[in-house]
């Protein structure tokens, strides 16, 4: 039962689904009926459902039948009217067709005209887009022929980006589009070629550019050497650069100059000096920078600015290395240095102008790097080449050139302190060269000097010498003409040379931005070197020459005395030219006084040495007969050689009148002591083994002659018998032997009151032994005479007592 209910519900569902489902989708529903087992039952229900629907249709038709009949009746009435209307429409259509044939012909003609008009408008539109392309391409060709590459590049860019896309796809447009990269490459290569020509041109003419820049700096410095002139010069230069940049690039930065690269002609270089001072062309005005600007703009438009910057900097670095490489013979002439500096200045003037007139082509760091490289190589080259120079004038000119070079580049903002430091180093070299030059000058003065006082016969001559040398001698001024100056020509010449040396030192110190104190210190130190080293060596050279005589040495002492007195005048001279008081705390003192004192002492010592050497020459002529017998009367005449020696000394000391008193006295005392010592050495000479009383008598006569010379006072200034003390040792020894006063000697020896206080026991013993040998040899038969035997015993006794005395001293 339950199964039949379910089957009935399922059949009902299927029926509803068939009623509501589209006919195309009824297949699955019917399949579900055939899949079941109640197929016959479903068919029965389906028939029942169909019959129900037929009944509902029939009911509906019965309900609407009258209305349907009425509608058919109306339609039949309308059919007749429709036939009439059709006939009328057909007739109207026929009339309309007949009337419209002419209109259709007019319409076809109008259509053709409209098509032509549209074609003409299209043609005009196409031509409107194509003509600018052709015009612009024609303009491009003209610009290329005229070498106006930057405008050509702009035209090319406008052609590619604006005109060609508007023109459409035409064959000539395709050809133009294909040529555009080639034209760009051609413009780029041509611009690079012009840049290379420009770089080569400025490399060749950098010396001319630098020469003009240095000339401008020199004129500026001559106009106003004060520090305030430098900012004005800098402002003026920058203003000129800005004006020139506007002329080259145009106000909007677009290049308007299309001239070839190179150096502009400079005419009328020898204009009036006044015109040059008023308007001196800047060094950058000599150069046409348009190739650089043009190439920079072109590469910027092409998107290759980095490539251009790297190429430009690389090439300029190579040129910098070439410019900084000096010629091997640069040190020989000033022109070599000038050309070298001009090239460097020209290089950096160009770089400075590029720095300030382009945006980023070169930057400050790049320029500073180049300048540091240039400074290091420049200073190394100058140190090397200047070391070969031995001409002070060339070194001075080189210094002035370096200062002008530094001032020029300092005006362009480059730091130059290292150059001035190097100039201070060169100052030492310059000083050494000056010392060598003045060494030759001093020696020439010494060699040409006659070492005799200067004769002056007129007032004008006297004034000439006193103007050269500060002589202050009131007594000499009072003397009538003719008269003699105390010094020789050497003194005024040396004094003038000292002043010339100071001037030479001052010239080097100019424009080095040094304070007056620093200049004063440098001059004083250099002058001290000249005095203590150069002049001192020359004076010693003159003193130590083999052929120098006593008169020359005396004149050297007089000369050095006057030069010593003039040292404070040199101090004042230096102070006047440096404006630094000589008594300031940091002022270096001149060592001239010590230099001349040392030279004078050396001359004095040489006088003493030469005088003793002359005395030795006379003493070599001494021929004593040490075995001569004692003459009757106990007196003898002085030896001939000694008389000649005394005459020589008298004539020599007469020349010493102009010497300082102590020098003459010392020379005289030294001579007397040397004579005394030499005579004593003759007595004690080991080769002289025997001495007789006759020889002592002759020697005593010679000593008396010497004492007479000493008493005569050959040199003034000795007090009492001071000069006789030189012969006191010899005098007491001779008196001891001639008077045979041994008892007094032996009894009073060592006492202050001893008569023979200066007789040394060793000396007495040596001489007594020589006399004993003489006594033994001359008195072989003396033992047969009692007197001789007693004398011999006395000598032996005295010898024994002297030996005991010596032993006691040693103990």
C-alpha positions in Angstrom: 0.0 0.0 0.0 2.8 2.3 1.0 4.5 1.5 -2.3 1.5 2.5 -4.4 1.3 5.8 -2.5 4.9 6.6 -3.2 4.5 5.6 -6.9 1.5 7.8 -7.3 3.4 10.7 -5.7 6.4 10.1 -8.0 4.1 10.0 -11.1 2.5 13.2 -10.0 5.9 14.9 -9.6 6.9 13.7 -13.1 3.8 15.1 -14.6 4.3 18.4 -13.0 7.8 18.5 -14.3 6.7 17.6 -17.8 4.2 20.5 -17.7 6.7 23.0 -16.5 9.8 21.8 -18.4 10.9 22.8 -21.9 10.4 20.2 -24.5 14.1 20.0 -25.2 14.8 19.0 -21.6 12.0 16.4 -21.2 14.2 13.4 -22.1 15.7 12.7 -18.7 12.2 13.0 -17.2 10.8 10.4 -19.5 13.8 8.2 -19.0 13.0 8.1 -15.3 9.5 6.8 -16.2 10.9 4.0 -18.4 13.4 3.1 -15.8 10.5 2.4 -13.3 8.3 -0.6 -13.4 5.0 1.3 -13.3 5.0 2.4 -16.9 1.4 1.4 -17.6 0.1 3.1 -14.5 2.0 6.3 -15.6 0.4 6.2 -19.0 -3.0 5.9 -17.5 -2.4 8.9 -15.3 -1.0 10.8 -18.3 -4.1 10.1 -20.3 -6.2 11.3 -17.5 -4.2 14.5 -17.3 -4.5 15.0 -21.1 -8.3 14.7 -20.9 -8.5 17.2 -18.1 -6.5 19.7 -20.1 -8.7 19.1 -23.2 -11.8 19.8 -21.2 -10.2 23.1 -19.9 -9.3 24.1 -23.5 -12.8 23.4 -24.7 -14.3 25.5 -21.9 -12.0 28.4 -22.8 -12.8 28.2 -26.5 -16.5 28.1 -25.8 -16.0 31.2 -23.6 -14.2 33.2 -26.4 -16.0 31.9 -29.6 -18.3 34.9 -30.1 -15.5 37.3 -29.9 -13.6 35.3 -32.5 -16.5 35.4 -34.9 -16.9 39.1 -34.5 -13.2 39.5 -35.2 -13.4 37.5 -38.4 -16.3 39.6 -39.6 -14.3 42.8 -39.0 -11.3 41.3 -40.9 -13.4 40.6 -43.9 -14.5 44.2 -44.0 -11.0 45.5 -43.7 -9.8 43.3 -46.6 -11.8 45.2 -49.0 -10.5 48.5 -47.8 -7.0 47.1 -47.9 -7.4 46.2 -51.6 -8.3 49.7 -52.3 -5.4 51.1 -50.3 -3.1 48.7 -52.1 -4.2 50.0 -55.4 -3.7 53.6 -54.4 -0.3 52.8 -52.9 0.8 51.0 -56.1 -0.3 54.0 -58.2 1.4 56.4 -55.9 4.6 54.3 -56.0 4.5 54.3 -59.8 4.2 58.1 -59.9 6.9 58.4 -57.2 9.3 56.1 -59.2 8.8 58.1 -62.3 9.4 61.4 -60.5 12.5 60.1 -58.6 14.6 59.0 -61.6 15.9 62.5 -62.1 16.5 62.9 -58.3 18.5 59.6 -58.3 20.7 60.9 -61.1 21.4 64.1 -59.1 22.0 62.1 -56.0 24.6 59.9 -57.8 26.3 63.0 -59.1 26.3 64.5 -55.6 27.7 61.3 -54.2 30.6 61.4 -56.7 31.3 65.1 -55.7 31.2 64.2 -52.1 33.7 61.4 -52.6 36.0 63.7 -54.6 35.7 66.3 -51.9 36.6 63.8 -49.2 39.6 62.6 -51.2 40.8 66.2 -51.7 40.4 66.9 -48.0 42.3 63.7 -47.2 45.0 64.6 -49.6 45.3 68.1 -48.2 45.5 66.6 -44.7 48.2 64.2 -45.7 50.2 66.9 -47.4 49.7 69.1 -44.4 51.5 66.4 -42.3 54.1 65.5 -45.0 55.2 69.0 -46.0 56.6 69.9 -42.6 58.5 66.7 -42.6 60.0 67.5 -46.0 60.7 71.1 -45.0 62.3 70.0 -41.7 64.4 67.4 -43.5 65.5 70.1 -46.0 66.4 72.4 -43.1 68.3 69.5 -41.5 70.3 69.0 -44.7 71.1 72.7 -44.9 72.2 72.7 -41.2 74.4 69.7 -41.8 76.0 71.4 -44.8 76.5 74.6 -42.8 78.0 72.5 -39.9 75.4 73.8 -37.5 75.2 70.5 -35.7 73.5 71.4 -32.5 70.5 73.0 -34.3 70.6 70.1 -36.7 70.3 67.7 -33.7 67.4 69.7 -32.4 65.8 69.6 -35.8 66.4 65.8 -36.0 64.8 65.3 -32.6 61.7 67.3 -33.7 61.5 65.4 -36.9 61.7 62.1 -35.2 59.3 62.7 -32.3 56.7 65.1 -33.9 56.7 65.3 -37.6 57.3 61.7 -38.7 54.6 60.2 -36.4 52.0 62.7 -37.8 53.0 62.1 -41.4 52.1 58.4 -41.4 53.7 55.4 -43.0 55.2 56.5 -46.3 58.3 55.2 -48.0 60.1 58.5 -47.8 59.3 58.6 -44.0 60.7 55.1 -43.6 63.9 56.2 -45.4 64.1 59.3 -43.2 63.6 57.2 -40.1 66.3 54.8 -41.1 68.7 57.8 -41.7 68.1 59.4 -38.4 70.5 57.1 -36.3 73.1 57.6 -39.1 72.8 61.3 -38.9 73.0 61.3 -35.1 76.2 59.2 -35.4 77.6 61.6 -38.0 76.8 64.7 -35.8 78.3 63.0 -32.7 81.5 62.0 -34.6 81.8 65.4 -36.2 81.4 67.2 -32.8 84.0 64.9 -31.3 86.4 65.6 -34.2 85.9 69.4 -33.5 86.6 68.7 -29.8 89.8 66.9 -30.6 90.9 69.7 -32.9 90.1 72.1 -30.0 92.1 70.1 -27.5 95.0 69.8 -29.9 94.8 73.6 -30.5 94.8 74.6 -26.9 97.7 72.1 -26.2 99.8 73.8 -28.9 98.8 77.3 -27.8 98.7 76.9 -24.0 101.9 78.8 -23.7 100.3 81.8 -25.5 97.3 81.6 -23.3 99.4 81.4 -20.2 101.6 84.3 -21.3 98.6 86.5 -21.7 97.2 85.5 -18.3 100.6 86.2 -16.6 100.8 89.5 -18.5 97.4 90.5 -17.2 98.3 89.5 -13.7 101.6 91.5 -14.0 99.7 94.6 -15.2 97.1 94.2 -12.4 99.9 94.0 -9.8 101.6 97.0 -11.2 98.4 99.0 -11.0 97.9 98.2 -7.3 100.2 96.0 -5.3 97.9 96.2 -2.2 95.9 93.2 -1.1 92.6 94.9 -1.8 93.3 94.9 -5.6 93.1 91.1 -5.7 89.3 90.8 -5.1 88.6 93.6 -7.7 90.7 91.7 -10.2 88.9 88.5 -9.4 85.5 90.2 -9.8 86.5 91.8 -13.0 87.7 88.5 -14.4 84.5 86.7 -13.4 82.4 89.4 -15.0 84.3 89.1 -18.2 83.8 85.4 -18.2 80.1 85.7 -17.6 79.8 88.2 -20.5 81.8 86.0 -22.8 79.6 83.0 -21.8 76.5 84.9 -22.7 78.1 85.8 -26.1 79.1 82.2 -26.7 76.0 80.4 -25.4 73.3 83.1 -25.8 71.1 84.2 -22.9 69.2 81.0 -22.8 72.3 78.8 -23.0 71.9 77.8 -26.6 75.1 77.9 -28.6 75.1 80.6 -31.2 78.7 80.5 -32.3 79.5 78.0 -35.0 83.1 78.9 -35.7 85.7 76.2 -36.0 87.8 75.4 -32.9 91.1 77.2 -32.3 92.8 80.2 -31.0 91.3 83.6 -31.9 93.7 86.0 -33.6 95.2 88.5 -31.3 95.9 91.8 -33.1 97.4 95.1 -32.1 99.5 93.5 -29.2 101.7 96.5 -29.1 99.0 99.1 -28.2 99.6 102.0 -26.0 100.3 101.1 -22.4 97.5 103.3 -21.2 94.9 101.4 -23.3 96.3 98.1 -22.1 95.9 99.2 -18.5 92.3 100.3 -19.1 91.1 97.2 -20.9 93.4 94.2 -21.0 91.8 91.2 -22.7 91.5 88.2 -20.4 93.4 85.1 -21.3 90.1 83.2 -21.9 89.2 85.8 -24.6 91.9 84.2 -26.8 90.1 80.9 -26.9 86.9 79.9 -28.8 85.2 77.5 -26.5 82.2 76.9 -28.7 83.4 73.4 -29.8 83.3 72.4 -26.1 79.9 73.8 -25.5 78.6 72.5 -28.8 79.9 69.0 -28.2 78.6 69.1 -24.6 75.1 70.1 -25.7 75.1 67.5 -28.5 76.2 64.6 -26.2 73.7 65.8 -23.6 70.9 65.6 -26.1 72.1 62.2 -27.2 72.0 61.0 -23.6 75.8 60.5 -23.7 76.9 63.3 -21.3 78.8 60.9 -19.0 80.7 59.5 -22.0 81.7 63.0 -23.0 82.7 64.1 -19.5 84.9 61.0 -19.1 86.5 61.5 -22.5 87.2 65.2 -21.9 88.7 64.6 -18.4 90.8 61.7 -19.6 92.2 63.7 -22.5 92.9 66.7 -20.3 94.7 64.6 -17.8 96.9 63.3 -20.5 97.6 66.9 -21.7 98.3 67.9 -18.1 101.0 65.2 -17.8 102.5 66.4 -21.1 102.4 70.0 -20.0 104.0 69.2 -16.6 106.9 67.3 -18.3 109.8 69.8 -18.4 112.4 69.9 -21.1 115.8 68.4 -20.2 117.6 71.7 -20.8 115.0 73.9 -19.1 117.4 75.0 -16.4 119.8 76.6 -18.9 117.8 79.7 -19.7 115.0 81.7 -18.2 113.1 81.3 -21.5 112.8 77.6 -20.7 111.3 78.2 -17.4 109.0 80.9 -18.8 107.7 78.6 -21.5 107.1 75.8 -18.9 105.2 78.2 -16.6 103.2 79.7 -19.5 102.0 76.2 -20.5 100.9 75.3 -17.0 99.1 78.6 -16.5 97.4 78.3 -19.9 96.2 74.8 -19.1 94.6 75.8 -15.8 93.1 79.1 -17.2 91.2 76.9 -19.7 90.1 74.5 -17.0 89.0 77.3 -14.7 87.0 78.8 -17.5 85.4 75.4 -18.3 84.6 75.0 -14.6 82.7 78.3 -14.4 81.0 78.3 -17.8 79.7 74.7 -18.0 77.5 72.8 -15.6 79.3 69.7 -14.4 81.7 69.1 -17.3 84.4 69.5 -14.7 83.9 70.0 -11.0 86.0 71.6 -8.3 87.2 68.3 -7.0 88.5 67.3 -10.5 90.3 70.7 -10.9 91.8 70.5 -7.4 93.0 67.0 -8.2 94.7 68.2 -11.3 96.2 71.1 -9.4 97.6 68.8 -6.7 99.2 66.7 -9.4 100.6 69.8 -11.1 102.0 71.1 -7.8 103.7 67.9 -6.9 105.3 67.5 -10.4 106.0 71.2 -10.7 107.8 71.5 -7.4 109.8 68.3 -8.1 110.8 69.6 -11.5 111.8 73.0 -10.1 113.9 71.4 -7.3 115.7 69.2 -9.8 116.4 71.8 -12.4 117.1 74.7 -10.1 119.8 72.6 -8.4 121.8 72.7 -11.7 121.8 76.5 -11.7 124.9 78.4 -10.5 123.9 81.8 -11.7 122.4 84.0 -8.9 120.8 86.3 -11.5 119.0 83.4 -13.1 117.8 82.1 -9.7 116.5 85.6 -8.9 114.7 85.8 -12.2 113.3 82.3 -11.7 112.1 83.4 -8.2 110.3 86.4 -9.7 108.8 84.2 -12.4 107.5 81.7 -9.8 106.0 84.6 -7.8 104.3 85.9 -10.8 103.1 82.4 -11.7 101.8 81.9 -8.2 100.0 85.3 -8.1 98.4 84.6 -11.5 97.0 81.2 -10.5 96.1 82.5 -7.0 93.9 85.1 -8.8 92.0 82.1 -10.3 91.4 80.5 -6.9 94.2 78.0 -6.8 96.1 77.5 -3.6 99.8 78.4 -4.0 101.2 78.2 -0.5 103.4 75.2 -1.4 105.1 77.3 -4.1 106.0 80.0 -1.6 107.3 77.3 0.8 109.5 76.0 -2.1 110.7 79.5 -2.7 111.9 79.7 0.9 113.7 76.4 0.3 115.3 77.9 -2.8 116.4 80.8 -0.7 119.0 78.5 0.9 120.2 77.5 -2.6 120.3 81.1 -3.7 122.3 82.0 -0.6 124.8 79.2 -1.4 125.2 80.5 -5.0 125.7 84.0 -3.7 128.3 82.8 -1.2 130.2 81.1 -4.1 130.0 84.2 -6.2 131.1 86.5 -3.4 133.9 84.0 -2.5 135.3 84.6 -6.0 134.8 88.3 -5.7 136.5 88.6 -2.4 139.5 86.5 -3.6 139.8 88.7 -6.7 139.8 91.8 -4.4 142.4 90.2 -2.2 144.6 89.2 -5.2 144.3 92.7 -6.8 145.1 94.5 -3.5 148.5 95.9 -3.0 148.3 95.8 0.8 149.4 99.4 1.2 147.7 102.5 2.5 145.6 104.4 0.0 147.2 107.7 -1.2 144.7 110.6 -1.5 145.8 113.8 -3.2 142.5 115.7 -3.6 139.4 116.4 -1.6 137.3 114.7 -4.2 139.2 111.5 -3.9 138.9 111.6 -0.2 135.1 112.1 -0.4 134.9 109.2 -2.9 136.5 106.8 -0.5 134.6 108.1 2.5 131.4 107.6 0.6 132.3 104.0 -0.1 133.4 103.3 3.5 132.3 105.0 6.7 135.7 106.3 7.9 135.5 108.5 11.0 138.9 109.9 11.8 138.9 113.6 12.9 142.7 113.7 13.0 143.0 112.4 9.5 140.5 114.9 8.3 142.7 117.7 9.6 145.8 116.5 7.8 146.6 118.4 4.6 146.7 116.8 1.1 148.3 114.6 -0.1 147.7 112.1 2.7 147.2 108.4 3.1 144.2 106.5 4.4 145.2 103.9 6.9 143.7 101.0 5.1 144.2 99.6 1.6 141.8 99.3 -1.3 140.6 96.0 0.1 138.5 97.8 2.8 136.1 100.0 0.8 135.8 97.3 -1.9 134.8 94.6 0.7 132.5 97.0 2.4 130.7 97.8 -0.9 130.6 94.1 -1.7 128.9 93.4 1.7 126.3 96.0 0.9 125.8 94.5 -2.6 125.3 91.1 -1.0 122.7 92.5 1.3 120.9 94.1 -1.6 121.0 90.7 -3.5 119.5 89.0 -0.4 116.8 91.7 -0.2 115.9 91.3 -3.8 115.1 87.6 -3.3 112.9 88.4 -0.3 110.7 90.7 -2.2 107.1 89.6 -3.0 107.4 86.5 -0.8 104.7 87.8 1.5 107.1 87.9 4.4 107.0 90.2 7.3 109.7 92.8 7.8 111.1 90.8 10.8 111.4 87.6 8.7 113.1 89.5 5.9 115.5 91.1 8.4 116.2 87.8 9.9 116.9 86.1 6.5 119.2 88.9 5.5 121.1 88.9 8.8 121.6 85.1 8.7 122.8 85.2 5.1 125.2 88.1 5.9 126.5 86.2 8.9 127.2 83.2 6.7 129.0 85.5 4.3 131.1 87.0 7.1 131.9 83.8 9.1 132.3 81.4 6.3 133.1 83.1 2.9 134.9 86.3 3.9 136.6 84.5 6.8 138.0 81.8 4.5 139.2 84.4 2.0 141.0 86.3 4.7 142.6 83.2 6.0 143.5 82.3 2.5 145.2 85.7 2.0 147.0 85.3 5.4 148.2 81.8 4.8 149.6 82.4 1.3 153.3 81.4 1.0 154.5 84.7 -0.4 152.8 87.0 2.0 155.2 89.3 3.9 155.1 91.0 7.2 154.1 94.3 5.7 151.1 92.6 4.0 150.2 91.0 7.3 150.4 94.3 9.1 148.1 95.8 6.5 145.7 92.9 6.9 145.5 93.6 10.6 144.8 97.3 9.9 142.2 96.5 7.3 140.3 94.0 9.6 140.4 96.5 12.4 138.6 99.1 10.3 136.2 96.6 8.9 135.4 95.5 12.5 134.7 99.1 13.4 132.3 99.4 10.5 130.1 96.5 11.6 127.6 98.7 13.4 127.2 100.7 10.2 126.2 97.5 8.4 123.7 96.8 11.2 122.2 100.2 10.6 122.2 99.7 6.9 120.2 96.4 7.2 117.8 98.0 9.7 117.2 100.9 7.3 116.3 98.7 4.3 114.1 96.3 6.4 112.6 98.9 8.8 113.4 96.6 11.8 115.3 98.3 14.7 118.6 96.6 15.3 117.9 96.5 19.1 114.6 94.6 18.7 114.2 91.4 20.7 114.2 89.0 17.7 116.8 90.7 15.6 119.8 88.5 14.8 123.1 90.1 15.5 125.9 90.2 12.9 129.0 88.2 13.6 131.3 90.5 11.7 133.2 91.7 14.7 134.1 88.1 15.7 135.0 87.3 12.1 137.4 90.2 11.7 138.8 89.6 15.2 139.5 86.0 14.3 141.1 87.1 11.0 143.2 89.7 12.9 144.3 87.1 15.4 145.2 84.8 12.7 147.2 87.5 11.0 148.9 88.3 14.3 149.8 84.7 14.8 151.1 84.6 11.2 153.1 87.7 12.0 154.6 86.0 15.0 155.3 82.9 13.0 156.8 84.7 10.0 158.9 86.9 12.3 160.2 83.9 14.1 160.9 82.2 10.8 162.9 85.2 9.7 164.8 85.1 12.9 165.5 81.4 12.4 166.9 82.2 9.0 169.3 84.7 10.6 170.2 82.2 13.4 171.0 79.6 10.8 173.8 81.9 9.8 175.3 81.6 13.3 178.7 79.9 13.3 180.0 79.7 16.8 183.4 78.2 17.5 182.6 76.4 20.7 186.2 75.6 21.4 187.6 79.1 21.0 190.0 80.3 23.6 189.2 83.0 26.1 190.3 86.4 24.7 192.3 88.9 26.7 190.4 91.5 28.5 187.2 89.3 28.7 185.3 91.3 26.1 184.2 90.4 22.5 182.2 92.0 19.7 178.8 90.8 18.8 178.5 88.4 15.9 177.8 89.7 12.4 174.6 87.6 11.9 173.2 89.0 15.2 174.0 92.6 14.1 172.1 91.9 10.8 169.2 90.4 12.8 169.0 93.4 15.1 168.9 95.7 12.0 166.2 93.7 10.5 164.1 93.8 13.7 164.5 97.6 13.9 163.3 98.1 10.4 160.5 95.6 10.8 159.2 97.1 14.1 159.3 100.6 12.5 156.5 99.3 10.2 154.4 98.3 13.2 153.7 101.9 14.2 150.1 101.7 12.7 149.4 98.4 14.5 147.5 98.3 17.7 150.0 98.7 20.6 149.4 95.2 22.0 150.1 93.6 18.7 153.4 95.3 18.2 154.4 94.7 21.8 153.5 91.0 21.5 155.4 90.7 18.3 158.4 92.3 19.8 158.3 90.2 23.0 157.7 87.1 20.9 160.8 87.9 18.8 163.0 88.5 21.8 161.8 85.3 23.5 162.4 83.4 20.3 166.0 84.8 20.0 166.6 83.9 23.7 165.2 80.5 23.3 167.1 79.8 20.1 170.4 80.9 21.7 169.7 78.7 24.7 169.0 75.8 22.3 172.4 76.4 20.6 174.1 76.1 24.0 172.2 72.9 25.0 172.3 71.3 21.5 173.3 67.6 22.0 175.5 67.8 19.0 177.6 70.4 20.8 179.5 68.2 23.3 182.2 70.7 24.4 182.0 74.4 25.1 184.8 76.7 26.1 184.7 79.8 28.2 185.7 81.7 25.0 182.5 80.5 23.3 180.5 81.6 26.3 182.3 85.0 26.2 181.2 85.4 22.5 177.7 84.3 23.3 177.6 86.7 26.2 178.6 89.6 23.8 175.7 88.6 21.5 173.3 88.6 24.4 174.4 92.0 25.5 173.7 93.2 22.0 170.2 91.8 22.2 169.7 93.4 25.6 170.8 96.7 24.1 168.2 96.3 21.4 165.6 95.6 24.1 166.6 98.6 26.2 166.3 100.8 23.1 162.6 100.2 23.0 162.0 99.2 19.4 158.2 99.2 20.2 156.6 101.8 22.5 154.5 100.8 25.4 156.8 98.5 27.4 157.1 99.5 31.1 160.7 99.7 32.4 162.9 96.7 31.5 160.0 94.4 30.7 161.4 93.5 27.3 164.7 92.5 29.0 162.9 89.7 30.9 162.9 87.8 27.6 166.7 87.3 28.0 166.8 86.9 31.8 167.1 83.1 31.7 170.1 83.3 29.3 171.6 86.3 31.1 171.6 84.6 34.5 173.0 81.4 33.1 175.9 83.2 31.3 176.7 85.3 34.4 176.8 82.2 36.5 179.4 80.7 34.3 181.4 83.8 33.5 181.6 84.9 37.1 181.9 81.3 38.4 179.6 82.1 41.3 178.6 78.5 42.1 178.7 79.0 45.8 176.0 81.6 45.7 173.9 79.6 43.3 174.1 76.4 45.4 173.6 78.2 48.7 170.7 80.4 47.6 169.0 78.0 45.2 165.2 78.0 45.7 165.2 81.2 47.7 163.3 84.2 46.3 166.4 86.4 46.8 168.6 84.0 44.8 170.6 85.9 42.2 170.3 83.1 39.7 166.7 82.3 40.3 165.9 81.6 36.6 168.8 79.1 36.1 167.5 75.5 36.0 169.8 72.9 37.6 169.4 70.6 34.6 170.5 73.4 32.3 173.5 74.3 34.5 174.5 70.6 34.8 174.3 70.1 31.0 176.4 73.1 30.2 178.9 72.3 33.0 179.4 68.8 31.7 180.2 70.2 28.3 182.8 72.5 29.9 184.3 69.6 31.8 184.7 67.7 28.6 186.4 70.7 27.1 188.7 71.1 30.1 189.7 67.4 29.9 190.4 67.6 26.2 192.4 70.9 26.3 194.3 70.0 29.5 195.6 66.5 28.9 198.6 67.4 30.9 196.7 69.5 33.4 197.2 66.8 36.0 200.8 67.9 36.2 199.7 71.4 37.3 198.1 71.8 40.6 195.9 74.7 39.6 194.3 72.8 36.8 193.9 69.8 39.0 192.1 71.9 41.6 189.8 73.4 38.9 188.9 70.0 37.6 188.1 68.7 41.1 185.9 71.8 41.6 184.0 71.1 38.5 183.5 67.5 39.5 182.4 68.7 42.9 179.9 71.2 41.5 178.5 68.5 39.1 178.1 66.2 42.0 176.3 68.9 44.0 174.0 69.7 41.1 173.1 66.1 40.7 172.2 65.9 44.3 170.1 69.1 44.0 168.3 67.6 41.0 167.7 64.3 43.0 166.3 66.3 45.9 163.9 68.1 43.5 162.7 64.9 42.0 162.3 63.4 45.5 
